[in-house]
Amino acid sequence: KCAPKIRTTLRELIDSRPSAKNPDYFDDLICHSEVFYWPKERLPIRVYVPDSSTSEGFSAVDKQAITESLNEWIAVVPDRLSYRFVNDKDQADLSFIQKDNSRDLGRSRLKAAHTVPLPEGPLKWRVAPISKALIDVVKATPEIASTTDRRYLRRKKIFKHEIGHALGISGHSCNAVDIMYFSDNSPDGALSLRDKNTLKAIYTSKSLEKSAEKLIRDRAEHNDKYALMLLGLSLQANGPDSPALRKKVFDITKRAADLGLVRAQLAIGGYYMDG
């Protein structure tokens, strides 16, 4: 007889979420992360990729992988996104920097890359425009000499995943077929339909903030603990401070805490401590 299975992998736990079957993962981004976007006035995005003449520069093969990855994402919403390369880092909106090893990535030191999108102002309903973005990538050792190198596809997946973050998908998908899954599981490295639909949801919405607000309020009405926590945070951030608002935020956060959300329980503890 086969031994009974007593362990469940992290991938199986994540892929078991009902939202893994949705046509996109926009809702998950709002409720579990944030969503950013490049405003029209910042287009085309000025992209800086230092060449191999500098210590933080990339090889010609790397730059080809970056270009192909950018083009695949941009092709999803060509009327809403565009880019051009620049030679001056100070003029760039999106900069790529190569690091010698993963220890140089700080908190992301176990990863092969890390992306930081800098919002232009505070989040409103978990949404904010991007002012700049920085992508740090660990150097390939030994260097990938050509596109026929078997490591080239893996390298390209890394660039494509991080560019997805830089374009506004700050969180991760919960379906392993997506390029924005938290680890590399995509067999061919192509954007999935869910990846494309999510980017379209961000850049074709008439009002991204209103869409996010409606989603959070609707889920909160159905006692989604994450949405309740976000509703309280958003009301606190967007509304004028008053005793009535503080009471409302407390009550909403308390509902999330009673439903078992640890973050909300910690917040309630803080509210009690502050009186």
N, C-alpha and C positions, 0 to 999 in steps of 0.2 A: 504494500500500500504506500501511496505517496504521503509524506509527512504533511500535516495540516499547515496551512499558511497562517503564520501568527504575526507577520509584519506587513505593513502597508507602506509603499514608497511615497515620498513626498510628491512625486509626479502624479501618482494615482489619486492622492488626496486632492491635489489642485485640479486635475482634469475632471474630477467628479462634481465640481460645481455646476449647477444648471446653466450658468451664464457661459460656460465653455462651448455650448451649442448655439449661442446667439450669432446672428450674422455679423456682429461687430462687438468690440469690447469697450465702447465709449462709456456705457453706464458704470462698468467696473472702475474705469479711470476716475470718474467723478467721485464715486463713493469710497474708493480705497486709495486714491492718489490725488493728482492734480492734472489739469489740462492747460497747456500753453499754446500759443499760436503766433505766427509772424503777421503783424498788421500790414495792410497793403502799402502804406507809406514807407515801409522798410524794404520793399522789393525793388530790384532783385537782391536776394541775400548775398552779401559780399563774403566769399569764402577764402580763407587763407590756409594754404598747405605748404609749409616750408619744405624746400628741397633738401637733398642729401648733403649739400655743402655746409649745412648747419648741424650742430649737435642734436637738435630736436627735430631734424628734418626727416622726410620720408623718401623712399626710393621711387623710381619711375613706375615700378610695378605696383607699389602701394597707391600711388596717385591714380593709376588706372583703375584700381579697385574702388577707390573713393569716388572717382568720377562716375563709374558705372552704377554704383550704389545710389549716389545722388540722383542720377538720371531716372532710375527705376522709381524712386519715391516721387520725384517731381512729376513724372508722367501720370501719376494717379489723379492729380488736380492741376494740370498745366495752366489753367486760366487763373489759378489762385496762388501758385508758387513758382518762383524762378530763382536762379542764382547766377553768379559770375565769379570767377577767380580774381583775386587781387594779390599783389606782391608785397604789400605792406601790412603787417599785423595790426598796426594802429588804425588802419582803415577798415578792418574786417568786422563783420557781424558774427560770423561763425569761424572759429579758429581750431585747427587740428594741431596737437602737440604730441610728439613721441617721447615716451619715458623709457629709461634703461631697463627697469624691472617693475614688477607689480607693487613693490614696497613704496614706490614713488607716487602711488595713487591714493595715499592717505587711507581714509575709511574704506575705500574700495580695493584694498591691497590684495584681495584674493581673486580679483577679476582681471580680465585682459584689457579692459578699457573702462572709462568713466566719463559721463557727460553731465555738464552743469549748464542748464538753461537759466539765464538771469531774467527774471520777470521785470517788466516795466511798471513798477508800482505794486501795491498790495493785491492779493488774491480777492476776487469777488465771486462768491459761489464756486470756489475751487477753480477759477479760471483767471488767466492773466495773459496779456500780450508779452512777447519776448523782446528784450532789448539787445541781448547778445547771448551767445552760447559758446561753450568751450568743450572740446572733446580731447581727452587724454587717452592715448593708446600705447600699450606696452610694445616695445620693439620686438620684432620677430627674430629669433636667434636659432640657427643662422638665418641670414637675410634670404628672403624669397627672391630667387633670381629671375623667374619667368612665370607666366600665367599657366604654364603646364606643370608647375610644381604642385604636388598633391596637397600642399598646405594652402595653396592660393584660395581655394573655395572657403576654407575655414576663416582665413584672414578677411575675405570679402564679407562673410556673414557678420563678423565683428563690426566692421565699418557700417554695414547696413543697419544693424541693430542700434548702434549709437546714433546714427543719423536720424533714425526714427524718434529717439528721445529728443534730439536737438530740434526736430520739427514740431514738437509739442506733445508727443506721447510719452509723458514723464514716467508712467508706471509700466506694468508688464501685463501681458495676456495670460490667461489661465488655460490656454489650449496649446499643446506642444507642437502643433503644425505651424504656428505663427512665428514669424521672425522675431516678434517682440515677446516671445516666451522668455522666462527668466534664465533659461540656460539653452545651450545650442542643441536643438533636436530636429531642426529643419533639414531634411535629407539633401535638397538641392539648393537651399539658400534663397529661394525666390520668395517674394512677398506673397502671403496667402490672401485669399479673398477677404478674410476678416481684417487683416492688416490694412488693405486698401479701403475697405468700408469704414474703418475707424478714422483714417485720415480724412476721408470724404466727409464724415460726420463733423469733424472739427472745422474744416474749411468751407463747407457749403451751408452751414447753419446761418440763418438770417440774424440770429442773436444768440451767441454761444452762452452768454451769461444767463439769459432767460431760459434756455434749454436746460442748463445745469440746475438752475433754481427750481424749475418745474419737477425735474427728476428727483431732487433731494426732498422737496415737499411731498411729492406723491409717495415716495418710499417711506418717509417718516410717518405719514398717515396710516401706513400699513405696518407700523411698529418695526421697521428695519432699524436695528440698533446703530448701525454705522451711519445711516441717513439722519437719525435723530441727533447723533453727536455732531455731524456736520451742519445740521440745521441750527443748532445752538451756537456753534462757532461762527457761522456766517451771519446770523442775526447780531451777534455781539460785535463782529467786525464792521458790519455795514450800517447798523442803526445808531442813532444818537443815544449816548449813555443816559440812563435814567433808572430809578428804582424799579419801575414797572418792567423795563427791558431786562434788568438783572434777574428779577423774579421769574420772568418767562424763560430765560436761558437756563436758569437753575432747574426749573420744572422739566424742561425738555431733556436736559442732560441727565437728570435723575431717572427719567424713563429708560434711557439707554443703559444707565448703570444697573437698574433693576432687571434689565434683560441680559445682564452678564458681560457687558463690554468693559473690559478692564480699564481702558483709557478713560472712559466716562466715570468709572468708580474712583480713579485717581483724581479726576477733575472735581468730583463732588467732595472728596476729602479736602482738596485745596480750598473749595468754597467755604466749607465749614471752618477750616483753619483761619481763613481771612474774615470770618464773621458774617 
